[in-house]
Amino acid sequence: MPTTFINIATIFAFLIASSDLVIQIQHLNKRKTSHDISILGAVLRFIGVNILLAKYAFVKDIYLILGQIFFNSLLGIYTYKIIQYRKRKR
């Protein structure tokens, strides 16, 4: 599959979208609390992006698959941190 502008743009878009998650994970680690974050919202988002991953796998677009795997990994870490810090405060 030749690398085209749209494929590079796809990866770039996933990196931009993922940058917010990196910032949020750092913020959670610094504050050590997730009291003001919805666990349900994070879990629903995680389910949704995994459905997208299945769709991308079905259409066999390697750039979408790789980008989504990266994004899903960060969202999984984010969701785990929310749950981890919520349990600490109880």
PyMOL Python script that loads the backbone (N, CA, C, O; Angstrom):
from pymol import cmd

cmd.read_pdbstr("""\
ATOM      1  N   MET A   1       0.846  -1.172   0.000  1.00  0.00           N
ATOM      2  CA  MET A   1       0.000   0.000   0.000  1.00  0.00           C
ATOM      3  C   MET A   1       0.899   1.246   0.000  1.00  0.00           C
ATOM      4  O   MET A   1       1.651   1.470   0.948  1.00  0.00           O
ATOM      5  N   PRO A   2       0.818   2.039  -1.049  1.00  0.00           N
ATOM      6  CA  PRO A   2       1.673   3.225  -1.112  1.00  0.00           C
ATOM      7  C   PRO A   2       1.254   4.274  -0.082  1.00  0.00           C
ATOM      8  O   PRO A   2       0.070   4.473   0.192  1.00  0.00           O
ATOM      9  N   THR A   3       2.256   4.931   0.473  1.00  0.00           N
ATOM     10  CA  THR A   3       1.990   5.977   1.437  1.00  0.00           C
ATOM     11  C   THR A   3       1.552   7.222   0.680  1.00  0.00           C
ATOM     12  O   THR A   3       2.273   7.726  -0.182  1.00  0.00           O
ATOM     13  N   THR A   4       0.391   7.698   1.003  1.00  0.00           N
ATOM     14  CA  THR A   4      -0.138   8.889   0.360  1.00  0.00           C
ATOM     15  C   THR A   4      -0.363   9.967   1.399  1.00  0.00           C
ATOM     16  O   THR A   4      -0.257   9.733   2.603  1.00  0.00           O
ATOM     17  N   PHE A   5      -0.672  11.136   0.912  1.00  0.00           N
ATOM     18  CA  PHE A   5      -0.924  12.254   1.811  1.00  0.00           C
ATOM     19  C   PHE A   5      -2.031  11.927   2.811  1.00  0.00           C
ATOM     20  O   PHE A   5      -1.905  12.238   3.995  1.00  0.00           O
ATOM     21  N   ILE A   6      -3.105  11.307   2.349  1.00  0.00           N
ATOM     22  CA  ILE A   6      -4.229  11.021   3.239  1.00  0.00           C
ATOM     23  C   ILE A   6      -3.847  10.017   4.324  1.00  0.00           C
ATOM     24  O   ILE A   6      -4.359  10.100   5.441  1.00  0.00           O
ATOM     25  N   ASN A   7      -2.968   9.081   4.023  1.00  0.00           N
ATOM     26  CA  ASN A   7      -2.518   8.122   5.034  1.00  0.00           C
ATOM     27  C   ASN A   7      -1.666   8.806   6.097  1.00  0.00           C
ATOM     28  O   ASN A   7      -1.815   8.539   7.289  1.00  0.00           O
ATOM     29  N   ILE A   8      -0.785   9.677   5.665  1.00  0.00           N
ATOM     30  CA  ILE A   8       0.037  10.439   6.614  1.00  0.00           C
ATOM     31  C   ILE A   8      -0.856  11.357   7.448  1.00  0.00           C
ATOM     32  O   ILE A   8      -0.661  11.490   8.656  1.00  0.00           O
ATOM     33  N   ALA A   9      -1.832  11.986   6.800  1.00  0.00           N
ATOM     34  CA  ALA A   9      -2.761  12.857   7.517  1.00  0.00           C
ATOM     35  C   ALA A   9      -3.578  12.075   8.538  1.00  0.00           C
ATOM     36  O   ALA A   9      -3.893  12.595   9.609  1.00  0.00           O
ATOM     37  N   THR A  10      -3.919  10.843   8.221  1.00  0.00           N
ATOM     38  CA  THR A  10      -4.682   9.993   9.149  1.00  0.00           C
ATOM     39  C   THR A  10      -3.884   9.730  10.412  1.00  0.00           C
ATOM     40  O   THR A  10      -4.398   9.887  11.520  1.00  0.00           O
ATOM     41  N   ILE A  11      -2.632   9.331  10.252  1.00  0.00           N
ATOM     42  CA  ILE A  11      -1.772   9.095  11.421  1.00  0.00           C
ATOM     43  C   ILE A  11      -1.589  10.380  12.218  1.00  0.00           C
ATOM     44  O   ILE A  11      -1.648  10.364  13.447  1.00  0.00           O
ATOM     45  N   PHE A  12      -1.369  11.482  11.530  1.00  0.00           N
ATOM     46  CA  PHE A  12      -1.204  12.774  12.185  1.00  0.00           C
ATOM     47  C   PHE A  12      -2.463  13.135  12.985  1.00  0.00           C
ATOM     48  O   PHE A  12      -2.367  13.642  14.103  1.00  0.00           O
ATOM     49  N   ALA A  13      -3.629  12.875  12.415  1.00  0.00           N
ATOM     50  CA  ALA A  13      -4.896  13.164  13.104  1.00  0.00           C
ATOM     51  C   ALA A  13      -5.027  12.342  14.385  1.00  0.00           C
ATOM     52  O   ALA A  13      -5.475  12.855  15.411  1.00  0.00           O
ATOM     53  N   PHE A  14      -4.639  11.074  14.326  1.00  0.00           N
ATOM     54  CA  PHE A  14      -4.696  10.244  15.532  1.00  0.00           C
ATOM     55  C   PHE A  14      -3.719  10.750  16.589  1.00  0.00           C
ATOM     56  O   PHE A  14      -4.034  10.723  17.779  1.00  0.00           O
ATOM     57  N   LEU A  15      -2.554  11.205  16.180  1.00  0.00           N
ATOM     58  CA  LEU A  15      -1.588  11.750  17.138  1.00  0.00           C
ATOM     59  C   LEU A  15      -2.127  13.011  17.801  1.00  0.00           C
ATOM     60  O   LEU A  15      -1.977  13.195  19.009  1.00  0.00           O
ATOM     61  N   ILE A  16      -2.751  13.871  17.016  1.00  0.00           N
ATOM     62  CA  ILE A  16      -3.335  15.086  17.583  1.00  0.00           C
ATOM     63  C   ILE A  16      -4.452  14.731  18.557  1.00  0.00           C
ATOM     64  O   ILE A  16      -4.510  15.268  19.663  1.00  0.00           O
ATOM     65  N   ALA A  17      -5.333  13.831  18.147  1.00  0.00           N
ATOM     66  CA  ALA A  17      -6.444  13.434  19.016  1.00  0.00           C
ATOM     67  C   ALA A  17      -5.940  12.767  20.296  1.00  0.00           C
ATOM     68  O   ALA A  17      -6.549  12.909  21.356  1.00  0.00           O
ATOM     69  N   SER A  18      -4.845  12.053  20.195  1.00  0.00           N
ATOM     70  CA  SER A  18      -4.290  11.345  21.352  1.00  0.00           C
ATOM     71  C   SER A  18      -3.537  12.267  22.296  1.00  0.00           C
ATOM     72  O   SER A  18      -3.373  11.944  23.472  1.00  0.00           O
ATOM     73  N   SER A  19      -3.079  13.400  21.807  1.00  0.00           N
ATOM     74  CA  SER A  19      -2.290  14.296  22.652  1.00  0.00           C
ATOM     75  C   SER A  19      -3.085  14.765  23.866  1.00  0.00           C
ATOM     76  O   SER A  19      -2.518  14.939  24.945  1.00  0.00           O
ATOM     77  N   ASP A  20      -4.378  14.971  23.702  1.00  0.00           N
ATOM     78  CA  ASP A  20      -5.207  15.371  24.839  1.00  0.00           C
ATOM     79  C   ASP A  20      -5.229  14.287  25.910  1.00  0.00           C
ATOM     80  O   ASP A  20      -5.217  14.591  27.103  1.00  0.00           O
ATOM     81  N   LEU A  21      -5.262  13.030  25.491  1.00  0.00           N
ATOM     82  CA  LEU A  21      -5.264  11.941  26.469  1.00  0.00           C
ATOM     83  C   LEU A  21      -3.959  11.900  27.257  1.00  0.00           C
ATOM     84  O   LEU A  21      -3.967  11.634  28.459  1.00  0.00           O
ATOM     85  N   VAL A  22      -2.852  12.158  26.595  1.00  0.00           N
ATOM     86  CA  VAL A  22      -1.558  12.191  27.288  1.00  0.00           C
ATOM     87  C   VAL A  22      -1.575  13.289  28.352  1.00  0.00           C
ATOM     88  O   VAL A  22      -1.120  13.081  29.477  1.00  0.00           O
ATOM     89  N   ILE A  23      -2.099  14.445  27.991  1.00  0.00           N
ATOM     90  CA  ILE A  23      -2.190  15.562  28.942  1.00  0.00           C
ATOM     91  C   ILE A  23      -3.104  15.191  30.111  1.00  0.00           C
ATOM     92  O   ILE A  23      -2.785  15.482  31.263  1.00  0.00           O
ATOM     93  N   GLN A  24      -4.235  14.551  29.822  1.00  0.00           N
ATOM     94  CA  GLN A  24      -5.164  14.165  30.877  1.00  0.00           C
ATOM     95  C   GLN A  24      -4.566  13.112  31.811  1.00  0.00           C
ATOM     96  O   GLN A  24      -4.773  13.170  33.023  1.00  0.00           O
ATOM     97  N   ILE A  25      -3.836  12.160  31.259  1.00  0.00           N
ATOM     98  CA  ILE A  25      -3.176  11.136  32.079  1.00  0.00           C
ATOM     99  C   ILE A  25      -2.145  11.784  32.994  1.00  0.00           C
ATOM    100  O   ILE A  25      -2.064  11.445  34.175  1.00  0.00           O
ATOM    101  N   GLN A  26      -1.355  12.715  32.459  1.00  0.00           N
ATOM    102  CA  GLN A  26      -0.378  13.425  33.280  1.00  0.00           C
ATOM    103  C   GLN A  26      -1.075  14.213  34.389  1.00  0.00           C
ATOM    104  O   GLN A  26      -0.598  14.252  35.523  1.00  0.00           O
ATOM    105  N   HIS A  27      -2.195  14.832  34.059  1.00  0.00           N
ATOM    106  CA  HIS A  27      -2.953  15.608  35.044  1.00  0.00           C
ATOM    107  C   HIS A  27      -3.494  14.699  36.153  1.00  0.00           C
ATOM    108  O   HIS A  27      -3.437  15.050  37.332  1.00  0.00           O
ATOM    109  N   LEU A  28      -4.016  13.538  35.770  1.00  0.00           N
ATOM    110  CA  LEU A  28      -4.492  12.581  36.776  1.00  0.00           C
ATOM    111  C   LEU A  28      -3.363  12.130  37.687  1.00  0.00           C
ATOM    112  O   LEU A  28      -3.534  12.062  38.904  1.00  0.00           O
ATOM    113  N   ASN A  29      -2.210  11.822  37.105  1.00  0.00           N
ATOM    114  CA  ASN A  29      -1.073  11.369  37.906  1.00  0.00           C
ATOM    115  C   ASN A  29      -0.583  12.460  38.861  1.00  0.00           C
ATOM    116  O   ASN A  29      -0.135  12.164  39.968  1.00  0.00           O
ATOM    117  N   LYS A  30      -0.669  13.696  38.437  1.00  0.00           N
ATOM    118  CA  LYS A  30      -0.231  14.808  39.282  1.00  0.00           C
ATOM    119  C   LYS A  30      -1.215  15.048  40.433  1.00  0.00           C
ATOM    120  O   LYS A  30      -0.795  15.234  41.575  1.00  0.00           O
ATOM    121  N   ARG A  31      -2.514  15.046  40.141  1.00  0.00           N
ATOM    122  CA  ARG A  31      -3.528  15.341  41.152  1.00  0.00           C
ATOM    123  C   ARG A  31      -3.854  14.147  42.037  1.00  0.00           C
ATOM    124  O   ARG A  31      -4.279  14.322  43.179  1.00  0.00           O
ATOM    125  N   LYS A  32      -3.660  12.924  41.519  1.00  0.00           N
ATOM    126  CA  LYS A  32      -3.945  11.694  42.268  1.00  0.00           C
ATOM    127  C   LYS A  32      -5.418  11.578  42.658  1.00  0.00           C
ATOM    128  O   LYS A  32      -5.748  10.967  43.675  1.00  0.00           O
ATOM    129  N   THR A  33      -6.301  12.166  41.850  1.00  0.00           N
ATOM    130  CA  THR A  33      -7.735  12.049  42.082  1.00  0.00           C
ATOM    131  C   THR A  33      -8.464  12.101  40.748  1.00  0.00           C
ATOM    132  O   THR A  33      -8.016  12.741  39.796  1.00  0.00           O
ATOM    133  N   SER A  34      -9.597  11.410  40.704  1.00  0.00           N
ATOM    134  CA  SER A  34     -10.441  11.454  39.512  1.00  0.00           C
ATOM    135  C   SER A  34     -11.879  11.743  39.908  1.00  0.00           C
ATOM    136  O   SER A  34     -12.816  11.395  39.190  1.00  0.00           O
ATOM    137  N   HIS A  35     -12.041  12.376  41.046  1.00  0.00           N
ATOM    138  CA  HIS A  35     -13.370  12.619  41.603  1.00  0.00           C
ATOM    139  C   HIS A  35     -14.277  13.389  40.641  1.00  0.00           C
ATOM    140  O   HIS A  35     -15.480  13.135  40.604  1.00  0.00           O
ATOM    141  N   ASP A  36     -13.734  14.308  39.878  1.00  0.00           N
ATOM    142  CA  ASP A  36     -14.552  15.152  39.007  1.00  0.00           C
ATOM    143  C   ASP A  36     -14.685  14.610  37.581  1.00  0.00           C
ATOM    144  O   ASP A  36     -15.138  15.328  36.690  1.00  0.00           O
ATOM    145  N   ILE A  37     -14.295  13.351  37.357  1.00  0.00           N
ATOM    146  CA  ILE A  37     -14.366  12.743  36.034  1.00  0.00           C
ATOM    147  C   ILE A  37     -15.364  11.589  36.068  1.00  0.00           C
ATOM    148  O   ILE A  37     -15.375  10.795  37.008  1.00  0.00           O
ATOM    149  N   SER A  38     -16.194  11.505  35.044  1.00  0.00           N
ATOM    150  CA  SER A  38     -17.208  10.460  34.967  1.00  0.00           C
ATOM    151  C   SER A  38     -16.582   9.132  34.542  1.00  0.00           C
ATOM    152  O   SER A  38     -16.047   9.013  33.440  1.00  0.00           O
ATOM    153  N   ILE A  39     -16.652   8.144  35.420  1.00  0.00           N
ATOM    154  CA  ILE A  39     -16.173   6.798  35.074  1.00  0.00           C
ATOM    155  C   ILE A  39     -17.029   6.223  33.954  1.00  0.00           C
ATOM    156  O   ILE A  39     -16.507   5.635  33.007  1.00  0.00           O
ATOM    157  N   LEU A  40     -18.339   6.392  34.063  1.00  0.00           N
ATOM    158  CA  LEU A  40     -19.243   5.877  33.042  1.00  0.00           C
ATOM    159  C   LEU A  40     -18.923   6.481  31.674  1.00  0.00           C
ATOM    160  O   LEU A  40     -18.905   5.770  30.670  1.00  0.00           O
ATOM    161  N   GLY A  41     -18.674   7.775  31.634  1.00  0.00           N
ATOM    162  CA  GLY A  41     -18.325   8.429  30.376  1.00  0.00           C
ATOM    163  C   GLY A  41     -17.057   7.855  29.768  1.00  0.00           C
ATOM    164  O   GLY A  41     -17.000   7.615  28.562  1.00  0.00           O
ATOM    165  N   ALA A  42     -16.047   7.634  30.587  1.00  0.00           N
ATOM    166  CA  ALA A  42     -14.780   7.086  30.098  1.00  0.00           C
ATOM    167  C   ALA A  42     -14.962   5.652  29.598  1.00  0.00           C
ATOM    168  O   ALA A  42     -14.395   5.280  28.571  1.00  0.00           O
ATOM    169  N   VAL A  43     -15.743   4.852  30.311  1.00  0.00           N
ATOM    170  CA  VAL A  43     -15.971   3.464  29.906  1.00  0.00           C
ATOM    171  C   VAL A  43     -16.763   3.416  28.598  1.00  0.00           C
ATOM    172  O   VAL A  43     -16.447   2.628  27.707  1.00  0.00           O
ATOM    173  N   LEU A  44     -17.790   4.256  28.485  1.00  0.00           N
ATOM    174  CA  LEU A  44     -18.571   4.298  27.239  1.00  0.00           C
ATOM    175  C   LEU A  44     -17.708   4.730  26.054  1.00  0.00           C
ATOM    176  O   LEU A  44     -17.829   4.182  24.958  1.00  0.00           O
ATOM    177  N   ARG A  45     -16.846   5.707  26.279  1.00  0.00           N
ATOM    178  CA  ARG A  45     -15.916   6.154  25.229  1.00  0.00           C
ATOM    179  C   ARG A  45     -14.985   5.011  24.829  1.00  0.00           C
ATOM    180  O   ARG A  45     -14.704   4.818  23.646  1.00  0.00           O
ATOM    181  N   PHE A  46     -14.508   4.258  25.816  1.00  0.00           N
ATOM    182  CA  PHE A  46     -13.611   3.132  25.542  1.00  0.00           C
ATOM    183  C   PHE A  46     -14.322   2.055  24.722  1.00  0.00           C
ATOM    184  O   PHE A  46     -13.739   1.490  23.796  1.00  0.00           O
ATOM    185  N   ILE A  47     -15.573   1.774  25.060  1.00  0.00           N
ATOM    186  CA  ILE A  47     -16.354   0.798  24.284  1.00  0.00           C
ATOM    187  C   ILE A  47     -16.535   1.296  22.852  1.00  0.00           C
ATOM    188  O   ILE A  47     -16.356   0.538  21.899  1.00  0.00           O
ATOM    189  N   GLY A  48     -16.889   2.569  22.707  1.00  0.00           N
ATOM    190  CA  GLY A  48     -17.109   3.143  21.384  1.00  0.00           C
ATOM    191  C   GLY A  48     -15.886   3.082  20.482  1.00  0.00           C
ATOM    192  O   GLY A  48     -15.998   2.739  19.305  1.00  0.00           O
ATOM    193  N   VAL A  49     -14.718   3.412  21.026  1.00  0.00           N
ATOM    194  CA  VAL A  49     -13.517   3.394  20.183  1.00  0.00           C
ATOM    195  C   VAL A  49     -13.108   1.974  19.818  1.00  0.00           C
ATOM    196  O   VAL A  49     -12.470   1.764  18.787  1.00  0.00           O
ATOM    197  N   ASN A  50     -13.463   1.003  20.642  1.00  0.00           N
ATOM    198  CA  ASN A  50     -13.177  -0.383  20.279  1.00  0.00           C
ATOM    199  C   ASN A  50     -14.105  -0.873  19.171  1.00  0.00           C
ATOM    200  O   ASN A  50     -13.711  -1.712  18.360  1.00  0.00           O
ATOM    201  N   ILE A  51     -15.326  -0.360  19.129  1.00  0.00           N
ATOM    202  CA  ILE A  51     -16.217  -0.657  18.004  1.00  0.00           C
ATOM    203  C   ILE A  51     -15.644  -0.059  16.723  1.00  0.00           C
ATOM    204  O   ILE A  51     -15.682  -0.690  15.666  1.00  0.00           O
ATOM    205  N   LEU A  52     -15.115   1.154  16.820  1.00  0.00           N
ATOM    206  CA  LEU A  52     -14.464   1.761  15.645  1.00  0.00           C
ATOM    207  C   LEU A  52     -13.276   0.927  15.188  1.00  0.00           C
ATOM    208  O   LEU A  52     -13.067   0.755  13.987  1.00  0.00           O
ATOM    209  N   LEU A  53     -12.504   0.414  16.121  1.00  0.00           N
ATOM    210  CA  LEU A  53     -11.364  -0.428  15.765  1.00  0.00           C
ATOM    211  C   LEU A  53     -11.826  -1.655  14.985  1.00  0.00           C
ATOM    212  O   LEU A  53     -11.199  -2.039  13.997  1.00  0.00           O
ATOM    213  N   ALA A  54     -12.916  -2.264  15.425  1.00  0.00           N
ATOM    214  CA  ALA A  54     -13.458  -3.421  14.702  1.00  0.00           C
ATOM    215  C   ALA A  54     -13.864  -3.032  13.283  1.00  0.00           C
ATOM    216  O   ALA A  54     -13.623  -3.784  12.338  1.00  0.00           O
ATOM    217  N   LYS A  55     -14.471  -1.876  13.136  1.00  0.00           N
ATOM    218  CA  LYS A  55     -14.861  -1.385  11.802  1.00  0.00           C
ATOM    219  C   LYS A  55     -13.636  -1.193  10.922  1.00  0.00           C
ATOM    220  O   LYS A  55     -13.632  -1.615   9.766  1.00  0.00           O
ATOM    221  N   TYR A  56     -12.597  -0.562  11.456  1.00  0.00           N
ATOM    222  CA  TYR A  56     -11.374  -0.321  10.681  1.00  0.00           C
ATOM    223  C   TYR A  56     -10.703  -1.632  10.301  1.00  0.00           C
ATOM    224  O   TYR A  56     -10.152  -1.756   9.207  1.00  0.00           O
ATOM    225  N   ALA A  57     -10.748  -2.601  11.189  1.00  0.00           N
ATOM    226  CA  ALA A  57     -10.185  -3.922  10.875  1.00  0.00           C
ATOM    227  C   ALA A  57     -10.984  -4.579   9.750  1.00  0.00           C
ATOM    228  O   ALA A  57     -10.417  -5.248   8.887  1.00  0.00           O
ATOM    229  N   PHE A  58     -12.289  -4.388   9.766  1.00  0.00           N
ATOM    230  CA  PHE A  58     -13.150  -4.965   8.738  1.00  0.00           C
ATOM    231  C   PHE A  58     -12.827  -4.398   7.355  1.00  0.00           C
ATOM    232  O   PHE A  58     -12.822  -5.134   6.368  1.00  0.00           O
ATOM    233  N   VAL A  59     -12.559  -3.093   7.281  1.00  0.00           N
ATOM    234  CA  VAL A  59     -12.239  -2.476   5.984  1.00  0.00           C
ATOM    235  C   VAL A  59     -10.762  -2.629   5.624  1.00  0.00           C
ATOM    236  O   VAL A  59     -10.348  -2.268   4.522  1.00  0.00           O
ATOM    237  N   LYS A  60      -9.977  -3.161   6.547  1.00  0.00           N
ATOM    238  CA  LYS A  60      -8.558  -3.487   6.332  1.00  0.00           C
ATOM    239  C   LYS A  60      -7.700  -2.280   5.937  1.00  0.00           C
ATOM    240  O   LYS A  60      -6.849  -2.369   5.052  1.00  0.00           O
ATOM    241  N   ASP A  61      -7.943  -1.148   6.613  1.00  0.00           N
ATOM    242  CA  ASP A  61      -7.117   0.038   6.385  1.00  0.00           C
ATOM    243  C   ASP A  61      -6.066   0.084   7.491  1.00  0.00           C
ATOM    244  O   ASP A  61      -6.374   0.428   8.633  1.00  0.00           O
ATOM    245  N   ILE A  62      -4.846  -0.259   7.155  1.00  0.00           N
ATOM    246  CA  ILE A  62      -3.775  -0.399   8.151  1.00  0.00           C
ATOM    247  C   ILE A  62      -3.501   0.910   8.889  1.00  0.00           C
ATOM    248  O   ILE A  62      -3.167   0.890  10.074  1.00  0.00           O
ATOM    249  N   TYR A  63      -3.636   2.047   8.206  1.00  0.00           N
ATOM    250  CA  TYR A  63      -3.371   3.330   8.857  1.00  0.00           C
ATOM    251  C   TYR A  63      -4.441   3.643   9.907  1.00  0.00           C
ATOM    252  O   TYR A  63      -4.128   4.128  10.994  1.00  0.00           O
ATOM    253  N   LEU A  64      -5.683   3.366   9.581  1.00  0.00           N
ATOM    254  CA  LEU A  64      -6.753   3.556  10.562  1.00  0.00           C
ATOM    255  C   LEU A  64      -6.616   2.571  11.718  1.00  0.00           C
ATOM    256  O   LEU A  64      -6.840   2.930  12.874  1.00  0.00           O
ATOM    257  N   ILE A  65      -6.253   1.352  11.412  1.00  0.00           N
ATOM    258  CA  ILE A  65      -6.090   0.326  12.455  1.00  0.00           C
ATOM    259  C   ILE A  65      -4.969   0.713  13.417  1.00  0.00           C
ATOM    260  O   ILE A  65      -5.153   0.673  14.633  1.00  0.00           O
ATOM    261  N   LEU A  66      -3.812   1.086  12.877  1.00  0.00           N
ATOM    262  CA  LEU A  66      -2.678   1.458  13.742  1.00  0.00           C
ATOM    263  C   LEU A  66      -2.984   2.696  14.580  1.00  0.00           C
ATOM    264  O   LEU A  66      -2.672   2.743  15.770  1.00  0.00           O
ATOM    265  N   GLY A  67      -3.592   3.689  13.954  1.00  0.00           N
ATOM    266  CA  GLY A  67      -3.954   4.896  14.689  1.00  0.00           C
ATOM    267  C   GLY A  67      -4.951   4.605  15.787  1.00  0.00           C
ATOM    268  O   GLY A  67      -4.840   5.132  16.894  1.00  0.00           O
ATOM    269  N   GLN A  68      -5.931   3.764  15.481  1.00  0.00           N
ATOM    270  CA  GLN A  68      -6.951   3.443  16.477  1.00  0.00           C
ATOM    271  C   GLN A  68      -6.383   2.595  17.612  1.00  0.00           C
ATOM    272  O   GLN A  68      -6.778   2.769  18.765  1.00  0.00           O
ATOM    273  N   ILE A  69      -5.472   1.691  17.306  1.00  0.00           N
ATOM    274  CA  ILE A  69      -4.833   0.903  18.363  1.00  0.00           C
ATOM    275  C   ILE A  69      -4.069   1.816  19.318  1.00  0.00           C
ATOM    276  O   ILE A  69      -4.140   1.640  20.534  1.00  0.00           O
ATOM    277  N   PHE A  70      -3.350   2.776  18.780  1.00  0.00           N
ATOM    278  CA  PHE A  70      -2.620   3.735  19.606  1.00  0.00           C
ATOM    279  C   PHE A  70      -3.592   4.530  20.477  1.00  0.00           C
ATOM    280  O   PHE A  70      -3.385   4.670  21.683  1.00  0.00           O
ATOM    281  N   PHE A  71      -4.650   5.049  19.861  1.00  0.00           N
ATOM    282  CA  PHE A  71      -5.641   5.827  20.596  1.00  0.00           C
ATOM    283  C   PHE A  71      -6.335   4.983  21.657  1.00  0.00           C
ATOM    284  O   PHE A  71      -6.522   5.433  22.787  1.00  0.00           O
ATOM    285  N   ASN A  72      -6.718   3.760  21.298  1.00  0.00           N
ATOM    286  CA  ASN A  72      -7.380   2.866  22.251  1.00  0.00           C
ATOM    287  C   ASN A  72      -6.475   2.553  23.438  1.00  0.00           C
ATOM    288  O   ASN A  72      -6.945   2.474  24.573  1.00  0.00           O
ATOM    289  N   SER A  73      -5.196   2.376  23.185  1.00  0.00           N
ATOM    290  CA  SER A  73      -4.246   2.092  24.272  1.00  0.00           C
ATOM    291  C   SER A  73      -4.209   3.242  25.263  1.00  0.00           C
ATOM    292  O   SER A  73      -4.277   3.033  26.474  1.00  0.00           O
ATOM    293  N   LEU A  74      -4.099   4.459  24.743  1.00  0.00           N
ATOM    294  CA  LEU A  74      -4.073   5.622  25.631  1.00  0.00           C
ATOM    295  C   LEU A  74      -5.398   5.791  26.365  1.00  0.00           C
ATOM    296  O   LEU A  74      -5.414   6.127  27.549  1.00  0.00           O
ATOM    297  N   LEU A  75      -6.502   5.560  25.671  1.00  0.00           N
ATOM    298  CA  LEU A  75      -7.801   5.672  26.330  1.00  0.00           C
ATOM    299  C   LEU A  75      -7.969   4.590  27.388  1.00  0.00           C
ATOM    300  O   LEU A  75      -8.598   4.828  28.419  1.00  0.00           O
ATOM    301  N   GLY A  76      -7.423   3.417  27.149  1.00  0.00           N
ATOM    302  CA  GLY A  76      -7.454   2.357  28.155  1.00  0.00           C
ATOM    303  C   GLY A  76      -6.672   2.750  29.401  1.00  0.00           C
ATOM    304  O   GLY A  76      -7.126   2.523  30.523  1.00  0.00           O
ATOM    305  N   ILE A  77      -5.502   3.335  29.204  1.00  0.00           N
ATOM    306  CA  ILE A  77      -4.697   3.812  30.337  1.00  0.00           C
ATOM    307  C   ILE A  77      -5.449   4.899  31.095  1.00  0.00           C
ATOM    308  O   ILE A  77      -5.494   4.890  32.325  1.00  0.00           O
ATOM    309  N   TYR A  78      -6.034   5.828  30.360  1.00  0.00           N
ATOM    310  CA  TYR A  78      -6.803   6.922  30.964  1.00  0.00           C
ATOM    311  C   TYR A  78      -7.958   6.376  31.802  1.00  0.00           C
ATOM    312  O   TYR A  78      -8.151   6.794  32.944  1.00  0.00           O
ATOM    313  N   THR A  79      -8.721   5.448  31.239  1.00  0.00           N
ATOM    314  CA  THR A  79      -9.852   4.857  31.948  1.00  0.00           C
ATOM    315  C   THR A  79      -9.384   4.101  33.196  1.00  0.00           C
ATOM    316  O   THR A  79     -10.000   4.205  34.256  1.00  0.00           O
ATOM    317  N   TYR A  80      -8.302   3.349  33.066  1.00  0.00           N
ATOM    318  CA  TYR A  80      -7.738   2.627  34.210  1.00  0.00           C
ATOM    319  C   TYR A  80      -7.340   3.605  35.323  1.00  0.00           C
ATOM    320  O   TYR A  80      -7.621   3.363  36.497  1.00  0.00           O
ATOM    321  N   LYS A  81      -6.690   4.702  34.951  1.00  0.00           N
ATOM    322  CA  LYS A  81      -6.253   5.686  35.947  1.00  0.00           C
ATOM    323  C   LYS A  81      -7.448   6.318  36.649  1.00  0.00           C
ATOM    324  O   LYS A  81      -7.403   6.557  37.856  1.00  0.00           O
ATOM    325  N   ILE A  82      -8.515   6.591  35.903  1.00  0.00           N
ATOM    326  CA  ILE A  82      -9.716   7.159  36.524  1.00  0.00           C
ATOM    327  C   ILE A  82     -10.245   6.202  37.588  1.00  0.00           C
ATOM    328  O   ILE A  82     -10.534   6.611  38.713  1.00  0.00           O
ATOM    329  N   ILE A  83     -10.369   4.943  37.230  1.00  0.00           N
ATOM    330  CA  ILE A  83     -10.876   3.939  38.176  1.00  0.00           C
ATOM    331  C   ILE A  83      -9.912   3.763  39.346  1.00  0.00           C
ATOM    332  O   ILE A  83     -10.344   3.674  40.495  1.00  0.00           O
ATOM    333  N   GLN A  84      -8.619   3.711  39.063  1.00  0.00           N
ATOM    334  CA  GLN A  84      -7.609   3.532  40.109  1.00  0.00           C
ATOM    335  C   GLN A  84      -7.662   4.663  41.132  1.00  0.00           C
ATOM    336  O   GLN A  84      -7.677   4.405  42.335  1.00  0.00           O
ATOM    337  N   TYR A  85      -7.692   5.902  40.672  1.00  0.00           N
ATOM    338  CA  TYR A  85      -7.684   7.025  41.605  1.00  0.00           C
ATOM    339  C   TYR A  85      -9.032   7.185  42.298  1.00  0.00           C
ATOM    340  O   TYR A  85      -9.085   7.700  43.415  1.00  0.00           O
ATOM    341  N   ARG A  86     -10.110   6.762  41.671  1.00  0.00           N
ATOM    342  CA  ARG A  86     -11.425   6.837  42.313  1.00  0.00           C
ATOM    343  C   ARG A  86     -11.487   5.870  43.489  1.00  0.00           C
ATOM    344  O   ARG A  86     -12.047   6.197  44.535  1.00  0.00           O
ATOM    345  N   LYS A  87     -10.915   4.687  43.324  1.00  0.00           N
ATOM    346  CA  LYS A  87     -10.917   3.685  44.388  1.00  0.00           C
ATOM    347  C   LYS A  87     -10.055   4.119  45.576  1.00  0.00           C
ATOM    348  O   LYS A  87     -10.364   3.777  46.718  1.00  0.00           O
ATOM    349  N   ARG A  88      -8.992   4.858  45.324  1.00  0.00           N
ATOM    350  CA  ARG A  88      -8.129   5.321  46.408  1.00  0.00           C
ATOM    351  C   ARG A  88      -8.819   6.275  47.354  1.00  0.00           C
ATOM    352  O   ARG A  88      -8.528   6.293  48.550  1.00  0.00           O
ATOM    353  N   LYS A  89      -9.741   7.076  46.818  1.00  0.00           N
ATOM    354  CA  LYS A  89     -10.381   8.112  47.631  1.00  0.00           C
ATOM    355  C   LYS A  89     -11.544   7.596  48.455  1.00  0.00           C
ATOM    356  O   LYS A  89     -12.047   8.316  49.318  1.00  0.00           O
ATOM    357  N   ARG A  90     -11.981   6.378  48.217  1.00  0.00           N
ATOM    358  CA  ARG A  90     -13.127   5.837  48.966  1.00  0.00           C
ATOM    359  C   ARG A  90     -12.740   5.373  50.327  1.00  0.00           C
ATOM    360  O   ARG A  90     -13.588   4.894  51.080  1.00  0.00           O
TER     361      ARG A  90
END
""", "prot")
cmd.dss("prot")
cmd.show_as("cartoon", "prot")
cmd.util.cbc("prot")
cmd.orient("prot")
